[in-house]
């Protein structure tokens, strides 16, 4: 006969099983887990969610007991997710989606809404649209918290992994689960300092001049620059900066040129002269710049998300119309 488990051990096992109760799992804990995973920091996750660091730590400890895994380990000054935590991420996002679907109503009432949005956009889209968007939406809802993150070279994973609610970009990522809609259409123009030089007198002068351009921190070039290169058109790039806001200080007082979106003229490029980019008519399409908003299919019919998208469209129409 096998040996029986002592009564005291049975009690310990029963208590342990009660402590690890899968029904104790809640959506807030999952949201917190994903925030820590994405930020790589308890402090950053707490700031993102508007919680204290101790509240995050307490919730993580509860989640560790439920998951039966430490979830995160110290690495230098930060933390890294364990292999098990990485494997749980997709399940956590799916569970949150199901909870959202379960709780979703058929209507959305802006005056009663407390919105928390994350929008991915690089500096041009951010500065052009989002300040007006915030004011426009904040005036219609009970409360609005907006977090803006850089899109860099946007990928479908940003939307699939719920890192952002909306993505604004001229280069929408593709995927059968990714939805896009054009917000506006702009075009590149040639900016220069009229106190230091005249407009380039034709294609040859434009291509021969020294230029300032933008190369994002992930080494992604502007779509305009990539189109020129693909068509065998090469310029002398003297200076590359990581954002459009870095261009004016280099352009002012110089002989250089900067090819940037025309809608920057009232803002970051105020005070500079501009002219049409002097390329042959067949290549003028290279200067076109459409702007899209992009979202995941899971939000396609969500009433709140649909309303937010409509507000962004309204703001974009106002911006495009001057």
Beta strands, then each sheet from edge to edge (+ up, - down):
strand 1: 72-75
strand 2: 78-81
strand 3: 114-121
strand 4: 143-149
strand 5: 166-169
strand 6: 178-192
strand 7: 210-214
strand 8: 236-241
strand 9: 257-261
strand 10: 273-275
strand 11: 288-296
sheet 1: 1+ 2-
sheet 2: 4+ 3+ 5+ 11- 6+ 9- 7- 8-
sheet 3: 4+ 3+ 5+ 11- 6+ 10-
end
